[in-house]
Amino acid sequence: MDSTPRTVFACSCEDTMTLDTGTIAKGCGGRLRTAEQLCRSQLDRFLAAMGTDAVTVGCTQEAPLFRQEAEAAGHTGALDFVNIREQAGWSEEGAEAGPKMAALLAAAGVPMPPVPLVPLESGGVALVLGRDAAALRLAEKLKGSLDLTVLLTGEEAVEPLPAAEYPVLRGRARTATGWLGAFEVVVDGHAAAAPSSRDMYRWGRAQDGAVSQCDVIIDITGRPPLFSAHEVRLGYLRAAPGDEAALERLAAEAATLSGTFDKPRFVTFEAGLCAHSRNRRTGCTRCLDLCPTGAITPSAKGHWDSVAVSAEICAGCGACAAVCPTGAITYALPPTDALLRRVRTLLRAYHAAGGVAPTLLLHGEQGEAMIDALSRHGPGLPADVLPLRVGQATALDLATLVAPYAWGAGQVRVLLPAHRPHGAEGLLRNLDTAMALLGGLGLAAAPAAIETDDPFTLLEALRAGPRPAPLPAPADFLPMGKPREILKAALTSLREALAAPVASIPLPALAGFGAAHVAEGCTLCLACTTVCPTGAFAANPERPELSFLEDACVQCGLCANTCPEKVITLEPRFSLLPEAAARQVVRQEEPAACPSCHKLFGTRASIERVKTKLRASGHWMFADPSRLALLDLCEDCRVGAATGGAAIDPYAGATRPRPRTAEDYMREQEG
């Protein structure tokens, strides 16, 4: 939380909830002011705080009124709102919720970065894909708002329109790419309607591979969708041809898709950190394997070693950011470090107000409705459950799941819909990894998902199981750097607090942490150092030496895929030893000295291995030991020796036998 002076308002909402002012004041992060009807009869208390100082109001229901009054009063400071009524006060345990209210009020004051936007431009050019007269009826409703083309599959007879106000064609969409304002559809069987069509459309000559460019696609063919995760592809509208209610909704939505639109830029991408490939060798594919929309492709134009992320297609599930081991892809709504600053403030304020070992409930938009329902029609949330809204629960990375334990959380729960959303696989993988990490340190209360749409099932899950034991000494480190660095700091703090003797924790595959072991047979060719995207493997420019830095290894596999001797193996693990942060020499040999100029080059072992292979080959050129001795020379001296007095003719073959003559045969007969 910043150091700006802040006034914090806690209103009992006409005394429908209990305010423990003494407890709230200990952790709310500012000067506490209370009220019973702040939005009406006591509005003057709010207006008295207007000016340049920051203000936090513990009410979201009347936020529009407070914003209006603040603007009229010329308030220039920050103005934040948080719901302490439904989230804390309206609960069977509301009287004990003082630490929770203090935590919610304090966390609301942590500033969040602005939402980055991606502009989309649509000219209203729409392609209607249909199979029967329903496509024409839909087109008639939209012809006044969109520039239409109707593409019928031709499988059913359709009566022609009396006036050709827009093209009606035949064809089947084979593939489609793009987004709102920039679609491209490949059509097979493309044909125009004959002008003389009478009771049904008659079609001209068909053509395959025709390309249609449009801003909006309206698909009512009843065929499989043209896009994976089509529900979240902006500009692609789909409904069953016989569902009249769905067609009405689709028509209303399609009519609005003309103009300029802004969509959030859900993730940020740094191509230089991507570990996807090097030198045409494929390494990390975690984001490619999980992206449900196809927004991530294997290579970026002009940067072939990285993936490409289309901000226009991305629907914001965040699965890529959840599993990216290098931090090349990070979630932006909000970024991990900003979200964790709010988590840290939330937990520190809870402890400062006297709370112990709370449950942190991370939820998306769905969670707000469920919490509201619990508070209005049920017992409300327990007093030790701290709810926190995140951009997308499926975007939570390992740092967000583990760091709260270091700051004093008793347990972490993530709320997901009963029907798993797109991209949930990344979060579930991270939960398994977090369980391994915390279990290795001796913590049994690992983070877990609660998958439900029922508020009362959520409450039962939050109350289930034994209450976690408090951490002996919560840490106070700041969440700075990439998620990988924050996770390292959290685990180090947890190990110190728990006095855990463990040195290394085994992890599941694809965890993004581990070691790369180099077995015997390494020739120090250093191919691994040229492809390692993080610098985990490095060469020594002064001598034949290979070193490894475990903290930098992301288990992308590029080193193992590139190694010509196939002597590198990966081990997923998290090392807590100091050696993991220091570069370790894993292979070294004495350099070979040229007997002629004494220059150091290569290694003696590699030269002997080459000699052994050449002798075993039986090739005539290396039967002479003097020729094998050329390999002992450096590259400069070798050229001189090969082209000097005892020059080697590279085009010469083995010594040919002397031709046999008639005299040879006669001599053999006489003998």
N, C-alpha and C positions, 0 to 999 in steps of 0.2 A: 504494500500500500504506500502511496506517495506521502510526502510530509506536508502537504497543503492542509491548512486548518479546515476542519470539517465539523459541521453540525449534523447530528443524527437524531431523527424524529422517530419515536416509537409511539404509535397510537393504539389504544385499547379497543378501538372500533366500537364506541358506545358501550364500553365495559363488557363486551362479549368474550374477552380473553384477559388473562391475568398477566400483568407486567411486573416482573421481578427487577425493579429499576436498579437496585444495588448490584445485582449480578450482571445485568446487561451493560451497565456503565463500565464494568471491569474490562470488557473485551470488545466493545462496539467500535472502537477506533476513532472516536471523536467526542465532542461535547454532547451528552445525551439530553434531549428535550422530550418530554412526554405530553400526551394529550388524550382526550376521550373522543373528540369529534373534530379532528384536525382539518378535515375537508369542508366543514360547515361553520359551526359557531366559533371555532378556535382557529380559523384560517389566518387570523392576524399573527399568530405565533410563527406560522410558516413565512408570512411576508416579512416579519422582523428579521429573519435570517437571510434575506436576499441581499446580494452584493457580489463580492468577489470570492468569498470562501466557498468551498465545496459543501454540498448538502446531500444527505441520504435520507430518503423517506421510506419507512417500513410499510408501504402500501403500493400496490400496483393497480388496484381497481380504479382509484381516482387519479392516476398518473396524468391523463389528459388535462384535467382541471389544474393540477399543480404546475404542469408545463405552461399552460396558458397564463396563469397568474405570475409565474416567474418571468416569462417574456414581457408581460405588461409592466412588471416592476423593474425591468432592466437588469436582471440577474446575469452575471457573466461567468460565474464559477460553474464547476461541474454539478450536475443534478442527476442523481441516481435513485433507482427505485428497487425495492425487493419485497417479496410477499412473505411477511412473517405471520400473517393470519392463517392462511390455509396450510402453510408449511410447518407451523409451530404452534401458534396460539389456539387454534380450533382443534383441539385434541384432548383425549381423555387424560393425557399426561401434560397438558398445557401449563399447569402450575409449576412443573419441574423443567420447563423448556427455556429457562433464562439463559443458560450457556448457549443453547442452540440459536436463540434470537440474536444474542451478541455476535455469534459467528456469522450468521446470515447478513446482518447489518454491516459488519466489518468487510466481508468479502465483496459486497455490492460496491464498495468504494474502490476496488482495484480496477484501474482503467483497462479497457480492451482495445486493441488496435482496430482501425476502420476496416470495413469489409472491402476487399479488392473486387472489382467488377470487370466483366467481359461484355463488350457491346455486341449485339446481334442486330442485323439489318434485314428486314423482310419487306419485299415489294408487293407481297400479296399474291404472287403467282402460285397457284395451287394445282396439284395433280390429284384427281379423284380416281381411285382404283375401285372398280366395282364389277359385279357379274350380272346384274339384272336392272330392272327399272328403278330400284331403290337408289342407285347411283345418280340417275337423272333427277329424281325428286329432290335429293339432297342438293344437287347442283342448282336447281331452280331456287332454292332458298338462299344460296350463297352467291348467286351471280351478281348481286348488287354490291357486294363487299369484297369479292376476290376476283382475280383474273384466272378463269378456270379452264382446265382441259380434263375431259372425262376419258378414262381408258377402261373399256369393258373387256372382260376375258373372252367373250364370244361364246361361252358355253350355254347361254340361254338366249332365246329370242327376245328382242327388245323393240318396241314400237318407236319409230323415229319421232323426234320433236318437230313441231310444226315450223319452228324458226331456228336456224342454226346460229344462235347467239354465242356459242363457244364450241370449240372442236370436240367431236365425239369420235374416238378412235378405238381400234381393237388391239389387244396385245396383253401379254402377261409380264409383270415385273420380275425379272430374274434376280437382280441384286440391286441394292441401294446403299449409298454412302452419304455422309454429310450430316448437317444439322439445320436448324431453323434458319432460313435465308440462304442456304448453300447445299441443297440436296442434288444428287445426281442418280438417276435411275436408269438401269439398263433393261431394255424391253425386247422380248422375243415375240415373233408373230405380229409385229407392228403393221397395221394396215389402216387406210382411211376408209370412211364410209362412202358408198356410192351415192351421188346426189339423187338418183332415181329410186332410192329405197322406198318401198311402199308400206306394206304391213309390218315389216321388220327390217332392221338394218342389214344391208348386204355390203360385204367388205371387198376391198381391192386386193392387190397382190401383197403378200406378207413379206416382211423383212425382219431378220433376226439381228440382234445387237444394236438396235437403235438406242440413242441416249437422250434422255429428257432431263433438263435442268429446271428446278423449281424451288420455291421457298417453303412450301408446305405440302405434305403428303397426307391425304385422307384415304385410309384403307378400309373399305367395307366389302372386301372380296370374300371374307370368311376363310381365307387361306392362311397358312402359317405366317407369322409376322416377318417383316423384312429385316428387323434388327433384334439382336439379343437385348434383354432388359428393355423392351420396346416401350414399357410404361413410362420410362423416364427420359426418352429421347424427345427433346424439344422439337416441336414442329411436325412430329409424326403422330397422327391421330388415328385411332383404330376402333371399330365397333363391328358387331355382328350385323349382317345385312337385314335380318328379320327383327331386330330389337329396336322398335320405334322410339322408346324412351331414350335409349342410348344414342340413337341417331339425332334426336332433338338436342341432347346435351352436346354432342359432337359439333353440330351445326352452330350452336351458340358460341362454343369455344373457338372454332375455326374462324368465325367472323371477326375475332379480335386480333388475329395473328398477322397484322399488317402494320409496319412502322418500325421504330427503333426500340430495342429492348435491352435491358441490362440484367445479366445473370451473375451470380457470385462466382468468383474464381476460387474454387474450393481448395485447390492444392497449389503449392509453389514447387517449382522444379529447378534444380541446379544440375545441368548436364555433366559438369565436371566431376561431380561426386558419384555418378551412376556407375555401377559395377556390372552392367549388362554384358558387355563383350569387349574384347581386345584382339586385334590382329585376326579377325574373322573367327575367333573362338568364343563360344557362348558361355557366359558365367551365370550371373544371378538373373532369374526369371520370376521372382516372387510376385512382383506387381502385375506382370503379364498374365500369370496363371490365375490371378484373383479378380482382375478388373471385369465386372459383369457387363459393361456397356461397350467395350471395344475402344475406349478413349485412349488406351495406351497401345502403341505399336512398337515393333522391335527395333526400329532405328530412326534417328532423327536426320532430316535432310541437312547435309553438311557436317554432321557429327555422328559418324557411324558407330561409335563405341557406346552410345547411350540409347535409351528408349526415347520416344516422343510422346508427350502428353497433350491431348487436345482439350483445351479448356472449354471449347464450345460443346463438346460431347459429354464431358465429365458430368456426372449427376450427383457427385458429392458424397458417395458412400464412405470414402476415405480408406478403403481396404488397402490401397497401395501405400498410403502413408503409415498405416498401422504396422506393416511388415517390412518396410524399406530399411535395410540394415545400415546404410551409410548416411541417411538423412538427406539424400538427394531429393526425395519427395516428402514434403511435410504438409500437414493439414493447416489451413489458413483461417478457419472459422471456429475458434481462434487457433493460433499457433500453440504448439505444446508448451512452450515456456510461459506464454501469457496465461494459458489455462492453469498451469501448475502454480503460478503466482497467486491465483485466486484460491486454489486448493490449499496452499500453504497458509495464506491469511485466514481462511476458514478454520483450519485445524488449530492454528496458534491462538486465535481468538476464543475458540471453544475451550481450550485448556486454560487460557488466562482467566476465563469466567468460572472456572471450577469444574469443568466437564472432564471426563476420563474415557478414553478408548471408544470414540464414536464409530458408528457405521457410516461410511461415505457412500451415498447412493448417486451414481452417475446416470443421467437419463437424458433422452432427447425430448422432442416436442410431445410425444405420447405421454411421457411421465407427468407433465404438468396437469393434464386432464385427469389422470388417475389419482394424483395427490389431491386435486380439488374435489373429486368425488368422495374420497376417503374422509376429507374434513367436513363435508356437508352432509353426507349420508352414512357415516361410519365413525369409528373411534379416532380417526386421524393417524398421522405418523407417530411412531414412538419418539420420545424426547431425545433419544441418543442417535437418531438417524438424521444425518445432514444431507439433504438433497442438493444436487448441483446440476444445473442444465448445461449440457455440452452441445456442440454443433451436430455431431453425429456419433452415436455410441459405437458404431462400427469402425470409427476412425481412431479409437483409443489405442495408443502404442504402449509398449512395455513400461516406459518411464512413467506414464500417467497411471498405470495400474500398480506400480511398485512404490513409487516415491511417497504416496500418502502414508504408507506404513512407517516410513522413517520419520515423518512429521507427527506421528502419534495416532493415526487411525487404527481402530481395532480390527476393522475389516472393510473391504471394498466390494460393493455390489454394482453390477451393470444391468440396467433394465433394457430388455429387448422385447419387441412384439412377439406374440405367440407364433405367428407365421414369420419365420426368419427373413429379415430383409436382405436385399442384395448386398454382397460384400461382407456378410457376417463371418465368413470363414477366417478372415484375417484376425478378427477380434478373438474368436474361439481358439485359434492357434496361439495367440498371445496369452490368453488365460492359462493354457497348458504350460507355456514357458514360465509364466509368473509363478505358477504353482510349484514348478521344479526349483526355481530360484529361491523362493521363500521357504519352501520345505527343506532345501539344503542348508538354510540358516537356522532351522529349528522352529519356524513359525508355521503353525497348523492352519491359521485363519487366512488361507489364500483367497485371492479375488475370484469371484464366480459371477455367472450370468443368471438373471432371473427372467425367464421367457414367459410372459403372460400379458393378456389384455384385461385381466380382471383385477380391480383395485384390492379386493379382499384376499385374493391369492397372493398378491404382492405383499400385503401386510403379514400374512402367514409365513411367507418365505423370509421376511426381515426378522421375524420373531423366532424363527426356527434355530435350533442348535444352541450350544452353550455360548455365553457371552465371552468375548475374547479378553485375555489378560492385557493390562496396560503395558506399554513399552517402558522399560526402566527410565530411560532418558531420551525424550523425543529430540531429534536433530533440528538444526536451524539453518541448514545450508540453503542458498538461493538457487532457484532453477535457472541456470544459465547455460547457454550453448545448445548443441544439438541434443535430441532425445537420448542418443547413446551416451553422451557425457553426463546427462542428468541421471540416467539409470545407474551408471558407475558410481556416482557420488552417493546415491541413495543406498545402494548395496553395501558400500564401504561403511556408511554411517550405521546401517543396521547391524553389520557384523561387529562393529565396535560396541554398540549398545547391548547386544546380546552376548558379547564375548564368545562368539561362535568359533570353534577351533577349525572349522572346515577351510580348506585351502582351494578347492576346486569343486564346482557343482556340475555334474553331467546334465546336458540339456537335450531336448528332442531335436530331431533333424529340422533344418531350415530356421533355427533360432537366431542366426546371425552373429553368434559369438563362438569362438573356439580356437583350436590350435591346428597348425598344419605341420605334420611330421615328415621329415626327410629321411628315408631309409638308405642303407648302403647301396651303392651303385650310382649315386649322384656324381656326375662328371663336372659339376660346376660350370655348366653351359650358361647358366644365369637366365635361361628363357623365362623362368618364373618371375624374375624381377622386372622384365619388360612388360608383362601383362597384369601384374598385381595393381588393381586400381586404387588401393589405399596405402601403398608403400609398406605393407606388412613384411614382404620379402624385399631385401635390398642387398646390393653388392658393395664391396669395398673397392674404391678406385685404386688403392695402393697395393693390394695383394689379392690372390685368389681366395675369396671368402664370401660366404652366404650367411646373412643374418635374418632373424625373424622377430617381429614385434607382435605379440599376441593381442594386445589391446586394439590393434588396428585391423585384425583379421575379421572379415565379415562372412566367411565361409561361402564365398561365391563360387569356388571351384575352378576358377580360371587357371590357377597354378597347376592343379592336378590334370586338367584337360590339356595343358600345353606341354607339360614335362615329357620330353622324348623318351626318357628311361622309365617313366611311370613309377617313380619311387616316392611320390608325394601322396599322403593320405590325410583326410580331414577328420577332426574330432570335435563335435559340438560340445562346448563346455563354457563355463564362466570361471575364470581364475581370479581369486582374490589375493593372490600373492603379489608382492612388490615387483617380482621378476616379470610379471605380465606387462608392466608399464615400461620395462627397459628392454632394449634390443639385445637379443641373445644370438651368439654365433652358433649356427647349426651345422656348418660344413666349412672346412678350410684345408688347404694343402699348401705345400711349399712350391713356390714358383720355379719353373725351369729356367736355367741360365744358358744362354747361347755359348757354346765352347769357343766360338770365333770372336765375338765382340762383347761377350759377357752381359748382353742385354737380357732382362727378365721378361719372359713371355710365357703364357699358358701355365700348365702344371706338369710336373714330371710324371704323375700317375696317368694323366690323360694321354701323354705322348707314348708311354709304355703300352697302354691299352690299344692305341692305334697300331703300334708296331706288331703286337701280338695278333691282331686281326689280319694284318697284311701278310704276316708269315703263314697264318693258317689258310689264307686264300689260295696259296700255291701259284700265284701269278708270277710269270717269269721276271717281270720288272723288279720284283722285290726279293728275288732269290739271292741277289748280291748284297751282302751286309753293308757295303759302302753306300749303296743307294738308300738303304733304310736309315743310315746315319744322317742323311740329309734332313730327316725329321727332327733331329736334335738341334738344328740351326734355327735362328729366328727367321722371320719372313724375308728380311732384306738379304741376309747372308745366304739363305737357301737359293735365292734367285741367282746370286753370283756363282755359287758352287755348281749349280745345274747348267749354267751357260758358259762356264769357263773352260779350262784346258780339258777336263774330263767331262765335257758336256754330255748331257743325256739327250738323245734324239727322241722326242716324244712320239714320233711317228714310226720308230723302229719296232720291230717285233722280236720274238725270240730268235736265237741263232738257227738259220736254216741248214738242214743236212746237205752235204755235197751231192750234186746230181750223179746218178749212176750212168756209166757209159758202157759201150760194147766191150771195151777192154776189161772193165771190171767183171763182166759176165764171163769172158774168155779166161781171165785169170782164175776165177773161181772154179771153172770146169777143169782147167789143167791141174789145179791143186787137188 
